[in-house]
Amino acid sequence: MANIGIWYIIAQILGVITICFEFTSYQIKDKTKYFLITGIGSFFWMTMFVAIGIATGMSTQLSLILAATYSTIRNLVFFRVFSKNTPESKEAGLNFLLVMIVVAIVAGTATVLNAPAEVRWLHIIGLFTALAFVIGQYLPGVHYVRITVIFYAIIVLLTQTPLNILYGDFRWNIMGILIEAAKILSVIIFYIRYGSEPKTAQLKFAKP
Amino acid sequence: MFKIISDGACDFSKDEVKKYNIDIVPFYISFDGLNYLKEGIDISRKDFFNRLVSDKTVFPKTAQPNPQDYVDIFIPYLDKGVDILCITVSSKVSGSNNSAKMAVDMLADDYPDRSIVLLDTLNGSVAQGLILKEIIKMRDAGLSLDKTTQIAENIINSAKQYFTVETLEYLKRGGRVGPTTALVGSILGIRPILQVEDGMISQLDSVRGKSKTLKLIEEAMVEALKDDVNNISIAIGHVFREEDANALKANIGAGLNIQIPSPLVEMGAVIGAHAGPGALVFAYCKKYEEV
């Protein structure tokens, strides 16, 4: 029992670390750095679920561990693609993106089919917001990723509340809610900062 | 006085070649990999691009002038006792500079008293044309070959060139982007903004949509040039997009509070084959008086 308590506490610490990285990532304009920071955040997110799994039983956490692993790999591969910035790396990155979309569709469809009828709508929206987010991450500029993450985070946040009765005795998952809320808050703060910044050219050409 | 010679990547029109009293060593173009046509001599730019658009199954190959092409153009001037300043497209994207080097080596023993200066512009197309025009101005102002060379090297360092393409199709055909990138980019309406950096073409950014792309380019040009308006030459080029190029020229000029004097440049085959119809090019460099 004491062992369970320790792993539960470790999970909370990992959750706080996840919040720090996820919050920071949406303050960063540079896509390469964004993918690195959010990739590290996803890694801690994944380890948080592992810790919860050790504390409460892996079977309930397996799908979440897989989802977080998927995010971690995707973010770190995109980090590699954007940091290399060659036509070959971009082609490889896009092929990887397409594979990721297919995986998300398959996994998302399975989740929708297995979800209780009462909350199936939530998981259908979740599938579309997840797809939009994955594509938004890859699209150029600072806006698409932030707009799509808001919708995705809201849906994921709702799945951490009693609204989602997938597990019958589902309770509020405070850490899960805080992680998603941190992303939403970070985007809001980003746009407050962005709006107050002096207007500079988004595209920069070198001086002669 | 010295003779100015450039390879065909400078995208000068026939009228400009005549007007500025320079010689061009043309590139070769082949649609079938067997028969090679001299650009501007055996095939006009318009015919080249019309064929590029109409035949989607082939990608034309461009080949650099060979050393003998340079030798043939150099010799008449050397025989007359005239020194030569020859400029080429970036040696990192074409073997043209290497061919010229070989030609210079071949002639060194026969013309020991003559100078042939070879300059690698580390650029091409519109930017190469701008550099060429500054060199022409120096020649016409009576600067010596040595002084012109020295200043031209600094102009080359100041030259910048950016371009955007309307479709990824031609970059794909030329092997510069992969098929997935071209497909997804087309579906999402993404337009890459490319730059010539250290003599090589690389992607600077990508933007969704034509109007947004052009707006960002205008802003970037104004931001980059606003402090040097009186010290620089600017040129804008295009492939079959005169209207867009003119609008951009007017908008950038308005942003900088100047009239951009250079006429629009119609891009040639060397870069244009990879960029395709719809491409827009922006280049600038310091004026020779300011270097």
Boltz contact constraints between the chains, C-beta under 6 A:
constraints:
  - contact:
      token1: [A, 87]
      token2: [B, 176]
      max_distance: 6.0
  - contact:
      token1: [A, 87]
      token2: [B, 177]
      max_distance: 6.0
  - contact:
      token1: [A, 90]
      token2: [B, 181]
      max_distance: 6.0
  - contact:
      token1: [A, 91]
      token2: [B, 178]
      max_distance: 6.0
  - contact:
      token1: [A, 91]
      token2: [B, 180]
      max_distance: 6.0
  - contact:
      token1: [A, 91]
      token2: [B, 181]
      max_distance: 6.0
  - contact:
      token1: [A, 94]
      token2: [B, 180]
      max_distance: 6.0
  - contact:
      token1: [A, 94]
      token2: [B, 181]
      max_distance: 6.0
  - contact:
      token1: [A, 94]
      token2: [B, 184]
      max_distance: 6.0
  - contact:
      token1: [A, 95]
      token2: [B, 180]
      max_distance: 6.0
  - contact:
      token1: [A, 140]
      token2: [B, 206]
      max_distance: 6.0
  - contact:
      token1: [A, 201]
      token2: [B, 219]
      max_distance: 6.0
  - contact:
      token1: [A, 201]
      token2: [B, 220]
      max_distance: 6.0
  - contact:
      token1: [A, 201]
      token2: [B, 223]
      max_distance: 6.0
  - contact:
      token1: [A, 202]
      token2: [B, 216]
      max_distance: 6.0
  - contact:
      token1: [A, 203]
      token2: [B, 205]
      max_distance: 6.0
  - contact:
      token1: [A, 203]
      token2: [B, 216]
      max_distance: 6.0
  - contact:
      token1: [A, 203]
      token2: [B, 220]
      max_distance: 6.0
  - contact:
      token1: [A, 204]
      token2: [B, 220]
      max_distance: 6.0
  - contact:
      token1: [A, 205]
      token2: [B, 162]
      max_distance: 6.0
  - contact:
      token1: [A, 205]
      token2: [B, 220]
      max_distance: 6.0
  - contact:
      token1: [A, 205]
      token2: [B, 224]
      max_distance: 6.0
  - contact:
      token1: [A, 206]
      token2: [B, 160]
      max_distance: 6.0
  - contact:
      token1: [A, 207]
      token2: [B, 224]
      max_distance: 6.0
  - contact:
      token1: [A, 208]
      token2: [B, 158]
      max_distance: 6.0
  - contact:
      token1: [A, 208]
      token2: [B, 228]
      max_distance: 6.0
  - contact:
      token1: [A, 208]
      token2: [B, 232]
      max_distance: 6.0
  - contact:
      token1: [A, 208]
      token2: [B, 284]
      max_distance: 6.0
  - contact:
      token1: [A, 208]
      token2: [B, 285]
      max_distance: 6.0
  - contact:
      token1: [A, 208]
      token2: [B, 286]
      max_distance: 6.0
